[in-house]
Amino acid sequence: MSLINLILTLVVVGVILWLINAFIPMDAKIKKILNVAVVVVVILWLLNVFGLLPMGNITVRPLRTLR
């Protein structure tokens, strides 16, 4: 992922979060939970992008079917 794509993605996420906070009426507690959740997801995504949290290597095996 190029640096331009990374910055563009962060700007888009920030603008969307700002629009939600500014124009959608919510209780302050819900806004705080939403903001914290978005920040945690963005931090985990950034760590994965920079290779510090290798989440891309996680594989899930299919379940066995019982016959």
C-alpha positions, 0 to 999 in steps of 0.5 A: 500500500502506498503512502498516498493510499494510506493517508487518503484512507485515514482522511476518509475515515476521519471525515466520515467519523466527523460527519457522524459526530456532527450530524447524527444525533446520539447520546454522548456515551454512544459517540464516545464508544463509537470514537474509541472503537474506530480509533482501535480499529484504525490503530490495529489496521495501521499496525497490520499495514506496517507489518507490526501485527501480522493479522494477514496470516490468520487462516481458518480451517473449514469445519468438518461436516458430520454425515 
